[in-house]
Amino acid sequence: LTLILRGSYADEVGEFRRGDLADLDDDVLHSPMATGDEPCICLIATSPPLRFKSIVGRIVQPFIGL
């Protein structure tokens, strides 16, 4: 679950703005990118383990505890 607190982002599902709630499951490939001029700040609740697709995500994952 992702609650957008400030700014906006877009991904394969669509664009999400302040106040929107994104509820995605394991079957959705999710690569969010911030959009607009304002920083995107979100509150995220996940159930582990997350599966990062990029090499950078997989390298960083053990260090950030996700």
trRosetta pair geometry for C-beta under 8 A, 3 or more apart (Angstrom, degrees):
i j d omega theta_ij theta_ji phi_ij phi_ji
1 21 6.6 -15 -166 -172 94 97
1 22 7.2 155 -156 82 43 57
1 23 5.5 -5 -105 -103 76 74
1 44 7.1 161 87 -153 56 49
1 45 4.6 5 55 53 102 101
1 46 7.9 -154 31 -69 61 45
2 16 7.3 70 103 130 117 167
2 21 7.1 157 80 -157 50 49
2 22 4.3 -4 55 54 103 104
2 24 7.7 8 5 11 108 102
2 42 5.1 -7 -169 -178 98 134
2 43 7.4 152 -156 77 49 48
2 44 5.1 -8 -105 -105 78 82
3 20 7.7 174 -147 90 47 45
3 21 5.4 -15 -99 -104 72 79
3 42 6.4 150 75 -161 46 74
3 43 4.6 -9 58 57 104 98
3 44 7.8 -159 25 -72 66 40
4 7 7.1 -116 -173 75 106 63
4 8 6.6 39 -171 -110 149 47
4 9 7.1 -160 -108 17 124 92
4 16 5.1 167 -36 138 142 104
4 17 6.1 178 103 132 151 17
4 18 5.4 -122 119 -101 101 30
4 19 6.7 -33 75 27 91 29
4 20 5.0 23 26 53 120 85
4 21 7.8 -142 9 -74 77 35
4 22 7.6 67 -32 -10 98 101
4 40 7.0 -53 -143 -161 100 92
4 41 7.8 110 -165 79 57 50
4 42 5.4 -39 -104 -102 51 90
5 18 6.7 -8 145 -133 17 83
5 41 4.7 -55 69 102 108 95
5 42 6.2 172 8 -105 87 28
5 43 5.9 81 -41 -17 117 93
6 18 5.9 18 -111 -98 26 110
6 38 6.3 -114 159 149 91 122
6 39 6.7 28 112 86 115 76
6 40 6.9 177 94 -142 68 30
6 41 4.2 28 45 38 103 105
7 17 7.9 -128 127 -144 32 59
7 18 6.9 109 37 -60 24 91
7 34 6.2 -12 153 -152 137 104
7 35 7.7 152 168 63 92 56
7 36 6.0 -176 -157 70 79 123
7 38 4.2 -156 -95 105 84 95
7 39 5.3 -110 -53 102 147 33
7 40 3.6 -127 101 -89 133 53
7 41 6.2 107 20 9 111 65
8 15 6.2 23 171 178 121 97
8 16 6.2 175 -155 90 75 50
8 17 4.3 -23 -100 -103 112 65
8 18 7.0 -76 -68 -24 77 66
8 34 7.3 115 84 -159 49 61
8 35 4.9 -46 98 64 100 97
8 36 5.2 78 41 3 107 130
8 38 7.5 77 7 65 76 102
8 40 6.1 -90 59 -102 19 108
9 15 7.3 -173 100 -149 33 62
9 16 5.7 -5 60 56 75 95
9 32 4.4 33 154 -176 138 109
9 33 6.2 159 -158 77 90 31
9 34 5.1 -55 -97 -99 88 41
9 35 5.9 145 -121 5 28 86
9 40 4.8 74 -52 -147 98 162
9 42 7.5 -41 2 -48 133 132
10 14 6.9 -88 -142 144 77 30
10 15 4.4 -29 -96 -98 91 77
10 16 7.4 169 -88 16 40 67
10 32 7.1 150 76 -147 28 66
10 33 5.9 -25 62 61 78 85
10 35 5.1 55 -10 -37 102 133
11 14 7.4 3 59 44 67 32
11 16 7.8 3 12 0 97 108
11 30 5.5 8 -178 -153 151 66
11 31 5.8 153 -140 65 95 48
11 32 4.4 -52 -66 -88 114 62
11 33 7.1 143 -82 12 63 69
12 28 7.2 -180 75 -177 120 90
12 29 5.9 48 9 85 160 86
12 30 6.8 -120 28 -104 106 41
12 31 6.7 70 -26 33 99 85
13 22 7.0 128 76 -143 151 116
13 24 6.8 -128 -45 -90 151 118
13 28 6.6 10 -62 -164 115 135
13 30 7.5 -6 -13 -109 111 85
15 35 6.5 -40 -137 29 111 155
16 20 4.2 -148 -160 90 86 145
16 22 5.3 -57 -90 -52 155 115
17 20 5.5 95 53 -12 52 120
24 28 4.3 -96 -166 58 110 145
24 30 5.6 105 127 -74 166 137
25 28 6.1 105 57 1 57 100
26 51 7.8 61 -149 20 92 122
29 53 7.2 30 -147 -43 99 151
31 53 7.5 -61 -77 44 107 130
32 40 8.0 -143 151 124 121 157
34 39 6.9 -34 -154 -154 151 44
34 40 3.9 -155 -118 2 102 125
35 40 7.5 65 30 -61 53 129
36 40 7.9 114 52 -63 103 93
46 50 6.0 -11 175 -67 149 108
46 66 7.1 36 72 -152 154 100
48 66 7.0 -169 -104 -177 102 50
49 66 7.9 109 -157 144 65 58
50 61 7.1 -153 78 -131 104 120
50 66 5.0 -11 26 150 132 103
52 56 8.0 -104 159 83 138 57
52 57 2.8 -151 -177 130 142 125
52 58 5.0 -160 81 -59 113 62
52 60 7.9 67 -24 56 177 89
52 61 5.7 -154 4 -60 133 126
53 57 6.8 45 47 51 44 142
54 57 4.4 95 62 6 88 104
54 58 7.0 -160 92 -4 48 85
55 58 5.8 -58 -148 40 32 109
55 59 6.3 32 154 -20 66 107
56 59 5.9 -57 -147 36 30 109
56 60 6.1 17 160 -10 66 113
57 60 6.1 -63 -139 43 26 103
57 61 6.1 47 159 -48 63 100
58 61 5.8 -32 -143 3 28 123
60 63 5.7 -76 -166 47 53 109
60 64 5.8 25 151 -8 90 116
61 64 6.4 -73 -139 44 26 95
61 66 5.7 -95 -145 68 79 86
62 65 7.9 35 -179 -69 29 37
